[in-house]
Amino acid sequence: MLSKTTLGMIAAGFMGAALLGAPAFAEGSGHDQMKPTRLSWSFAGFFGHYDQAQLQRGFKVFREVCANCHAAEKLAFRNLAEPGGPEFSEAQVKALAAQYKVKDGPNDAGDMFERPARPSDTWPSPFANDNAARAANGGGLPPDMSVLAKARSYKRGFPWFVLDALPGIQYQEHGADYIAALLQAYKDEPPHGVKLDAGQYWNDIMPGNRIAMPKPISDGQVDYTDGTPATLENYSKDVSAFLMWLAEPKLDQRKKTGFRVLVFMAILTGLLYATKKRVWANTPH
Amino acid sequence: MSGPSTYVPKSAIGRWFESRLPVMGLVHSSFVAYPTPKNLNYWWTFGAILSFMLVAQIVTGVVLAMHYTPHTTMAFNSVEHIMRDVNWGWMLRYLHANGASMFFLAVYIHIARGLYYGSYKAPREILWILGVIIFLLMMATAFMGYVLPWGQMSFWGATVITNLFSAIPLVGDAITTWLWGGYSVDNPTLNRFFSLHYLLPFMIAAVVGLHVWALHVVGQNNPAGVDIKDVEKDSVPFTPHATLKDATGIAAFVILYAWFVFFIPNFLGDSDNYIMANPLQTPPHIVPEWYFLPFYAILRAIPSKLGGVIFMFGAIVMLVLLPWLDTSKVRSAVYRPVYKILFWVFIACVIGLGYLGSQPPEGGAVLAARILTAYYFAHFLVILPLLGLFETPKPVPASIAESVLKGDTTELGKA
């Protein structure tokens, strides 16, 4: 018979190898870009919900800056008036949509025509197609922003990625943090000895540090009418919050529903457990 | 265990029906009168939890299929349409996507419980192998389901996994082309994956039927690992005892499920899958869903493509052969002091493989994955056959009743 101690040592050895091996190679594979700072968002946590004023400011930044190059095909004007979003009034959204032209048709004569957009229309894309977008942007394709905040993330590494799932300290806002950090991570000059190709810019957050998007926004570029200081930092946060809403427009409803579901299930589990205990009371088990 | 039914319907119409189709008698003998061991702990509720998850996946999936479009140009957008414009569509999709993970979490716990208490040993070999078949069908279903949203990971995951078949000598390329319905993962692939993703769950349901049937023939294993000898002393009727305990287990599990769905719905997903599939742009790291990571690590640990495929499928074959590889006469790890430790070493090995599967195959990760792969197979092919010969088990109780009165079987979740 094998002794318990020997086997215990073998066991410990294997587990130790698995654990010790981990950090050694996790280091080597990473890019040397910086990690985004974790910001505090109104939509994080158990009772998180979007900050309407922030979404409205973020929409202004999106509309005046981002939307010049980026499409957002899944955004309909009507979404801007829906609950849990920027919640502009129906009249505001109607007026906003009317400022844009969309292609419609064919009409009875068989011709395509342009008409002012209606709330049910989707956000018009800045370019007719991807090739036109590339041609206008030095070969780079500005990604559609509809789900961008969920399509971007960064690695937290062990053990953080495990802890990020735990109630109370849960973390799901990687995308918003990433975008907010990226917008503020442009450097005028690359580090010494690094040569950038034409159409490349240095960014401390972008994987590989080379980004095809020129620095899109600076202090004072967009007018804020609600007294919020017009700084790059505020623009970055507000537009990231807006993009998070754009990617996950039902977040408010989701968290509210989730809270009710958890309370209901906790009570149901308690009642079932009490009943089960009673039924088993006289059975040794 | 499940002899002829003693069920007698109370109403005249019930008796009329029962004499023509004894379905109520079947339900009664299987889920009401069925004798269940007294000493089962909460790890035994995972069978019911899995049945619940299968139904949950089918129900949410059927509704999602009403709104989904299996076409390369429309699939991604139709998923976003579900998330934005379908009433409660976001909830259905998050329930279904996270439901797959919960299903696998539950099945891994269910399998681990079987490993710990020796549930695969005679006379439960067929029951166990049916379980492995369900596991395989689940993997195929989940893999094809992950392709449907047609994101970057969907497409590239499908490309990597279907390409494995090209490793088969002589006919590999022909098989791969046949699977794809063309010369790469494309619209025909997406279409057939959708069709099969809808079909396989019903095949799972059928095999689950056989699994439960086999279970009810041989009876449930239990923490003591001894069979029911005296129905009066060793067992309790399934209803209300097991029914209520299973319901409690399901309700508690749903709390975990709801936590994922409503508060961290994208935690287990890959952010790249929110980028529409692009055959011209390979993501830097192609990683499968978490529940495939240990097998992915084994695949990559072997320095030859065909070898990797053989070892990956071999990892499942080990489970099929397990009833004959474990030579110990004692079922439960409670009475096997050495196996009890090696069980946890094996679990650590699989978790370690899972972690390595998520990492880029570079440097120390490759060596660590090879060591753990070797250990995985050694556990089945060397350790278990020898351990049964050399290990001295503790005395096994004469009956379930005796073990319950001694109170020495319930080291896990006594309640």
Interface residues (C-beta under 8 A of the other chain):
Chain A: M1 L2 K4 L7 G8 I10 A11 F14 M15 A17 A18 G21 A22 A24 F25 A26 G28 S29 F46 E73 K74 N79 P143 S146 V147 L148 K150 A151 R152 S153 F158 D164 A165 P167 Q170 Q172 H174 G175 P207 A247 P249 K250 Q253 R254 K255 T257 G258 F259 V261 L262 M265 A266 L268 T269 L272 Y273 T275 K276 K277 V279 W280 T283 P284 H285
Chain B: K38 N39 L40 N77 E80 M83 R84 W90 M91 Y94 V236 P240 H241 L244 K245 A247 T248 A251 A252 V254 I255 A258 W259 V261 F262 F263 I264 P265 N266 F267 S271 D272 Y274 I275 P284 P337 V338 I341 L342 W344 V345 A348 C349 I351 G352 Y355 Q359 P360 E362 G363 G364 A365 L367 A368 I371 L372 Y375 L387 F390 E391 T392 V404 L405 A415
